[in-house]
Amino acid sequence: MTDMALVRLLEDCLSAHWQSSVTIDNVKQLTGGAASQTTAFDAWAEGTLQPLILRCGDDEHQFENALTKPTEASLLELVYQQGLPVPEVIAHIPASDVSGAGFVMRRLAGEALPKRIFNDARYATARELLAGQCGAVLASLHNIDPRRAAMLESVSVEDDVLRYRERYREFGQCLPVFDLAFRYLLDTPPTPRQAAIVHGDFRNGNILVDEQGLSGVLDWELAHIGNPIEDLGWLCVNSWRFGHVDKAVGGFGDKRALLETYNRGRETDVTERELAYWEVFGVLKWGVICLYQSAIHLQGKQRSVERAVIGRRLSECEADLIRLLKEG
Amino acid sequence: MAIEHPSAEQLLEAISEFLKQSILPALDAPALSYQLRVAINGLGIVGRELNAGGSQQRDEQVLLAEFLGQQGELATLREQLRVHIEGSDAPYRDPALLEMLQKISDAKLAIDNPKYQPVPPLGAGIR
C-alpha cells in the first residue's frame, strides 16, 4: 500500500464520517506484516487535530483464532460503551484495493513500553497503583454480560487446553515438560467460573500507562468467551515480568493487590492457588505461540530471524513450567 | 579434530563483535537495529551450543536412561518419557521426575538464555 493512496483513503472515509474536509498528516506505520498494519496518523478536521490509529487487514500468518479487524472493532465498541479505558472507534474502513477491512480509533496517550514503565521516574506512582488498577479493570471487563459479545467464540477450559495440546503436538517437537504440564491442566481442572469476556492478551506491553497508572487496554485480537481467571494468570506469566521476576504482576506489582481489587470488583474469592493453574496455562499458551512463530519461519512461510530465534524461548517456558509444577 | 585456527566459537565471536561494534552503531532504522540485536543474540545461542550442546545432550540421555531404566537414542528416550507421562498416575506429583526434568531444562536454558531468571518459588510470598 502506498502512503499516498492510504492518505487519500483515510481522508475520504473521515471526511464522509465527520461531514467536513479532513487532511491527514504524520502517517507512521507502527507494526505491520504483509497484509495487516497498525498505522498512527493525525487528522485535521475543522481546525482541530485528532491523533488517530488505523488498524486494517488480517495477516495470513496471524495466530489462529485471532479476531478479524471488523470483529475487533465491534468488541472495542462494546467495551468502550461499558466505560472501559479503550480507544473509541471512530470509523469502519471497508476492504478496498488500498487496504484490507479495518477501523480507525482514537490514539490514547500513554506509555506501552515495559522498559520505560519500569524505569522512568515519572511512572513511580503509577507503578505502585498498577496491579490494583489491572484487577479493577479486569473485574469491569469480566462483569459485562458475555451474551452481549455474540461476535466472540466461546470455549470451555478443557477444549482450550486440548486445542493448545493438539497445536503443540502438530509441531512435532517432543518436549516432555510440556506433556507433563498439559497432563496437569487436564487432570486438575480449575475452579469453575461463570463464562465472561476474556481479553486473552492482557499483559505488560499491551497496556498504556500514564503518571496516574493504567490509561488504556490495547490488542484485543485474542479475545474470546471463557473462564475469566485466564486473564489474571496470563498477566502473571514470567515472560511479561521482563526480568523483574519478584514482581509477579507484569513485573510491577504483587498478586495480593491484583486479587484484592479483582475480588472486590466482582464479589469473588479468587486465590493465589487458583491463579497458579492459569499461570501454567499461560506459560503453555506462550510456549505454543513461540512454536507457532518459529514454525512460520521454518516452514518458509515468512523467513525472519526474529521468528527463528523465538523458537529458542521454549527453554524459558520449560524452566518456568517445571518450577510451577513443583509448587502444585 | 576440529579446525582450530580459529575455532568455530572464535569465528562466531569475531562475527558477533563485528556486528555489535561496527554495524549496529551504523544503523539508524530502529526496526533494523532491533532485528540485528535479535540476530546477535541468536549467534550467542549458537556459540553456547557449540561449547556445551554435546555434553548437554549426553547428560540428558544418561538422565532419561536412568529414569526409564532403558538405553536408547536421545529422541527415542524423549518419546519413551512422553509415553511414561501419558501412562502414569499424576506424573506431575512425582518428585524424581520433576527433579530430573528440572536438571534437563536448566541445562537447555543455560544454552538458550543463561540470563533468564525462572519464576521464583511461591513460598517467598512475593509471587
Chai-1 contact restraints between the chains, C-beta under 6 A:
chainA,res_idxA,chainB,res_idxB,connection_type,confidence,min_distance_angstrom,max_distance_angstrom,comment,restraint_id
A,C174,B,R78,contact,1.0,0.0,6.0,A-B,restraint_1
A,C174,B,E79,contact,1.0,0.0,6.0,A-B,restraint_2
A,C174,B,R82,contact,1.0,0.0,6.0,A-B,restraint_3
A,P176,B,L81,contact,1.0,0.0,6.0,A-B,restraint_4
A,P176,B,R82,contact,1.0,0.0,6.0,A-B,restraint_5
A,V177,B,L101,contact,1.0,0.0,6.0,A-B,restraint_6
A,V177,B,S105,contact,1.0,0.0,6.0,A-B,restraint_7
A,D179,B,R82,contact,1.0,0.0,6.0,A-B,restraint_8
A,D179,B,I85,contact,1.0,0.0,6.0,A-B,restraint_9
A,L180,B,I85,contact,1.0,0.0,6.0,A-B,restraint_10
A,L180,B,P91,contact,1.0,0.0,6.0,A-B,restraint_11
A,L180,B,Y92,contact,1.0,0.0,6.0,A-B,restraint_12
A,R183,B,I85,contact,1.0,0.0,6.0,A-B,restraint_13
A,Y184,B,Y92,contact,1.0,0.0,6.0,A-B,restraint_14
A,N238,B,V119,contact,1.0,0.0,6.0,A-B,restraint_15
A,V245,B,Q117,contact,1.0,0.0,6.0,A-B,restraint_16
A,V245,B,P120,contact,1.0,0.0,6.0,A-B,restraint_17
A,D246,B,I126,contact,1.0,0.0,6.0,A-B,restraint_18
A,A248,B,R127,contact,1.0,0.0,6.0,A-B,restraint_19
A,V305,B,V38,contact,1.0,0.0,6.0,A-B,restraint_20
A,V305,B,A39,contact,1.0,0.0,6.0,A-B,restraint_21
A,E306,B,V38,contact,1.0,0.0,6.0,A-B,restraint_22
A,V309,B,V38,contact,1.0,0.0,6.0,A-B,restraint_23
A,V309,B,G42,contact,1.0,0.0,6.0,A-B,restraint_24
A,R312,B,I45,contact,1.0,0.0,6.0,A-B,restraint_25
A,R312,B,D112,contact,1.0,0.0,6.0,A-B,restraint_26
A,S315,B,K108,contact,1.0,0.0,6.0,A-B,restraint_27
A,S315,B,L109,contact,1.0,0.0,6.0,A-B,restraint_28
A,S315,B,D112,contact,1.0,0.0,6.0,A-B,restraint_29
A,E316,B,N113,contact,1.0,0.0,6.0,A-B,restraint_30
A,E316,B,Y116,contact,1.0,0.0,6.0,A-B,restraint_31
A,E318,B,S105,contact,1.0,0.0,6.0,A-B,restraint_32
A,A319,B,S105,contact,1.0,0.0,6.0,A-B,restraint_33
A,A319,B,L109,contact,1.0,0.0,6.0,A-B,restraint_34
A,A319,B,P118,contact,1.0,0.0,6.0,A-B,restraint_35
A,D320,B,P118,contact,1.0,0.0,6.0,A-B,restraint_36
A,D320,B,V119,contact,1.0,0.0,6.0,A-B,restraint_37
A,I322,B,L101,contact,1.0,0.0,6.0,A-B,restraint_38
A,I322,B,Q102,contact,1.0,0.0,6.0,A-B,restraint_39
A,I322,B,S105,contact,1.0,0.0,6.0,A-B,restraint_40
A,R323,B,P118,contact,1.0,0.0,6.0,A-B,restraint_41
A,R323,B,V119,contact,1.0,0.0,6.0,A-B,restraint_42
A,L325,B,Y92,contact,1.0,0.0,6.0,A-B,restraint_43
A,K326,B,L98,contact,1.0,0.0,6.0,A-B,restraint_44
A,E327,B,L122,contact,1.0,0.0,6.0,A-B,restraint_45
